[in-house]
Each structure stands twice: as structure tokens, then as C-alpha cells.
Amino acid sequence: MATATARARSPKRYAKTYKDIPAVQAVCRAVGHKWAMNDIVPGKPLPRGLRSVRQADGSSRLTDTCKRGCGKQRTISTFPGGVFDADAPYGYTQTRDWVTLDEGFRPSPREILAGIMMSVELTP
């Protein structure tokens, strides 16, 4: 008789204040992620952080990792032959240490940026 072993999962973390959000995640929430796909140059190799996997139907599945290291990834599929589909939706995933905002804590990107700026030394 086989026994199943349960893999221990780290509990989901929730942010109730600005200080509960890791700095790199706060920056991405405030100003947006730094996607490798934005650095594509025709005729050059794919930028670091962007991975392409050819699918059975000839399309490609692109997985893009935020270059800031916040833990977010997004994926999109092309048409067969690698033709980019501008209408295709992105799918998003994140690492286990991604902090989810608590139900009662819904700051705007500008409020998060203000929280970041309060913790930064602005004068040399």
C-alpha cells in the first residue's frame, strides 16, 4: 500500500500595511513590472528572462519573468509560426513569497509609491 506524503506549503502571506509588502514587490505594484519582452530587438537573441517553448501546433508559448525579481511571471501564446497575437490574453503566476493584499487594504499605485518614498533617503 502506497502512502502519500503531503508537501508542506508555506502559508499565503497577506499585507495589511505598506510595511508588509516586500520592497521590490511594492515598486512593481507602484510603477509596473519590468518585463523582458519590452527589450526584444528584431534580429537579436531573446532577452534574459524571456523563454520561448515551441508547441505541437507550431505556436510558441512565451514566458516572461519580471526583471526586478518580484516573483511575477506572465505567459502568452503566439499563432503557429511564431506570429504574435496582439489579442491573446496574458496568464499571470507568482512565486510563493508573493504577498497578497489583505481584503481591507487596497492602496492605489500612487499610495504605494508614497509609502516607498517615505522610506527612501532623498538627500545625499
Buried (B, 14 or more C-beta within 10 A) or exposed (E): EEEEEEEEEEEEBEBEEBEBBBEEBBBBBBEEBBBBBEBBEEEEEBBEBBBEEEEEEEBBBBBBBBBBBBBBBBBBBBEEEEEEEEEBEEEEEBEEEBBEBEEEBEBEEEEBBEBBEEEEEEEE
